[in-house]
């Protein structure tokens, strides 16, 4: 997590080579990484339009500046897009019928990142209990999605879209033979970011309970859509009244950067201290006892709050991984820490729509030109 230390920093300017006017890099969507010369040959929008109208310049083709559509396509991206577009079209028709009018709207034609997610996939080659599992470790979003309306069923369109993205991803994973999905539920602290650097000041941080409800609502949709069959919280699944209550650490999913990895060292130190104090008998007794939620030195409350285990085990899923796409590597999106540090370093912020447009344009540039970092 990184605090918003650059938010008040001064913005850089660029001068128009035609009229001498000055604009913020962000307002002009200016690529300072590509245009490194001291006096770049920059033309402001007003002069650019004037030259086109007087046939002094030929408009650049849309392909001159690669955007999100020009990124490599994969089976996963195609699957999620197809599902999302179909769901949005269905929702649009239902909303139009309810309102008795057309709901077609035109918004600014600029790419804007509004949602980000990091996940880990463990195929059949992995050992139990990670085998055939997916772990959604972090998701993040900013409230720049347009239009800011509610669906015909009363939920925010933003919620509808983000739910469909997650369900679409889980549906794709299930089709590849991944049978279980684990989700870490933990809202960020104030002034901290998970993936996207700097959020809008008026974007509320949900409480743990509200975030749990948000995920549960999403999973209920997935069950209704036959993407999933059941879900349970991690503690309930392993230590609840219907479990065998014979679980050991080797039965728990162990994901990179996950909850159990983060507390393993603490638990080991705790055990060593007990043994050093000659409390081996007390330790053995503690292991045999059913976990006590009121115990101050137990971690089960944390497990209840921040890790949700969503089961998607069905009989007709394929257990062979058919995704033939190659791995697309880029060092600054290798993990969420690297991506966040990259955005902080270059001040790619998302606290306003103006900044989000420029940040998105620059991130897309680095995705298309990974060597120009």
Secondary structure, 3 states (H helix, E strand, C coil): CCCCCCCCCCCCEEECCCCCCEEEHHHHCCCCCCCCCCCCCCCCHHHHHHHHHCCCCCCCCHHHCCCHHHCCCCHHHHHHHHHHHHHHHHHHHHHHHHHCCCCCCCCCCCCCCCEEEEEEEECCCCCCCCCCEEEEEEEEECCCCCCCCECCCCCEHHHHHHHHHHHHHHHHHHHCCCCEEEEECCCCCCCCCCCCCCCCCCCCCCCHHHHHHHHHHHHHHHHHCCCCCEEEEHHHHHHCCCCCCCCCHHHCCCCCCCHHHHHHHHHHHHHHHHHHCCCHHHHHHHHHCCCCCCCCCCCHHHHHHHEEEEECCCCCCCCCCCCCCCCCCCHHHCCHHHHHHHHHHHCCCCCCHHHHHHHHHHHHHHHHCCCCC
